[in-house]
C-alpha cells in the first residue's frame, strides 16, 4: 500500500502555504511555490527539499540561504525523515542547487 509522503509544511505545521493561517503573517513559504524542484524526493514543489530554498521557516524564524542554514537542517527531524524514506533515491543538495540555478 502506498503511503503519501508529507511535505515540510505539513510535517512542521507551519501553515505558510496559500490559505494557511500563517500566510498573512510571514508570507507564503518559497518551498511551497518553487516549481523548478517539483517532484524531487517525491515532494510538491520544494516540499521535501526545503533545506536548499532560501526563506523557509524554522522554529518561527525565517531562515537565510542554503549556505547559512544547511548545518542546522541536517539535524532536523524532517530532513532525517526524507533521507530515510528516500534511501538510495535521495537527491543530494548539490544536484538540487544545480537544478535551482537552471533557467
Secondary structure, DSSP 4 states (H G I P E B T S, - for coil): ---PPPPHHHHTT---STT-TTHHHH---GGGT-GGGTTGGG-STTTT-GGGSTT-EETTEE---HHHHHHHHTTSHHHHHHHHHHGGGPPPHHHHHHHHH--
